[in-house]
């Protein structure tokens, strides 16, 4: 059971990063939306946000399966910060893109990518 959740969590984390990079491409290269996000733009945004949340939940399930006392571990808290920060930055980037403020949208999407890359790197290398 642990192996199943481990592979699922790793796959969701990679998919989250890929969808967030897709959302970043939308923010960087798409023209200003007139009445909101279009079909592909909305799909990439919702996909990135949803898969990141699923990766966080699967990480908590993985830690609960492996170790009973997960509150004392650092990994769940790092994951929680990364998922929450990704969500906050994602909302900011979407709202800024719809409002036409591309600079704010780019900064927010860079924060999203940095949070995911940092979390992915720390969870892979496990320096502590």
N, C-alpha and C positions, 0 to 999 in steps of 0.2 A: 504494500500500500504506500509506503514511504517513497519507493522508487517511482511509482506512478505520479504522485504529487510533485516530486522533485523534477521530473521531466516536463510535466505540465507547467510548472512554475517557470522553468527556464525558457520554455517555448513562449509563454505569455510575456515574459520580460523582453525577449527578443522582438516579438511582434509589436509590443508597446513602443519600443525604440524605433522600429521601422515605420509604424504609423505616425509617430510624432515627427519623424523626419519628413514624411509626406505632408503633414500639416505645416511644417516649416517651409516646405517648397510652395505650398499654397500661399502662405503669408508673404513670402519673398517675391513670388512671380505673378500672382493673380492680380488682375485689375481690381480696383475698388468695387466691392459689391454695392449695387444700388438699393436693393430692398432686403438685404440679408445674404446669407450664404447660399450658394448654388448646390446642386445635387452632390457632385463629387467633393466639393469643399465641406459640406455638412457631413458627408460620409466619413471623410478622413478625420474631421474633428471629433465626431462622436465615437468613432472607432478608437482613436488614440486615448480618449478619456476613459472609455469603458474598459478597454483591454488593460490599461494601467491599473485601474481599480481591481480588476480580476486578478492581476498579477500580485497586487498587495494582499488580497484576501487569500489567494492560494499560498502565499508566503507565510501568512499567519497559521493556516492549516498545517503547513509543512513543519513549522516550528512546534506546533502543538502535538503533532504526531511524534516528532523526534525527541523533544524534551518537554516535560510537564510544566516546569516553572519558567515560562518564556518572559515573564516580566523582568527577570534579572539579566536577560541577554541583551546585547546591544543591537543585533541585527533587526529585530522587529521594530525597534524605535527608529533606526535609520530608514527602514522601508516605509514606515508611517510618515516620516518627514518628507521623503522623496515623493510619495503618492499624493500627500496633501499639497506640497509645494507645486507639483505638476498640475494638480487641479486648479489651484489658485492662479497660477501663471497662464494656464489654458483659457480660463474664463477671461482674464485680462487681455490676452492676445485676440480672442474672438471679438470681444466688445470693441477693442481698439481698431481692429480691421474693419468691422462694420461701420464704425464712426469715421473711418478714413485716416486715422492716425497710424500710419504705417511704422513710424519709428518706435512707438510704444509697443506695437504688435511684434516687431522684430526682437526687441529686448525681452519681451515676455516669452517668446518662443525659444530664444537662446537660453533663458533660465530653465525652461522645460527640458531642453536637451541636456544641459549641464547636470541637472538633478538626476536624470535617468542614467547618464553615462557614469556619474560618480557612484550612484547606488549599484549599478551593474558591475562596475569595477571592484568596489569594496566587497560585494557579495561573492564575486568570483575569486578574488585573490585571498580574501579572509585574513587580513593582517593582524587581527586581534581575536 
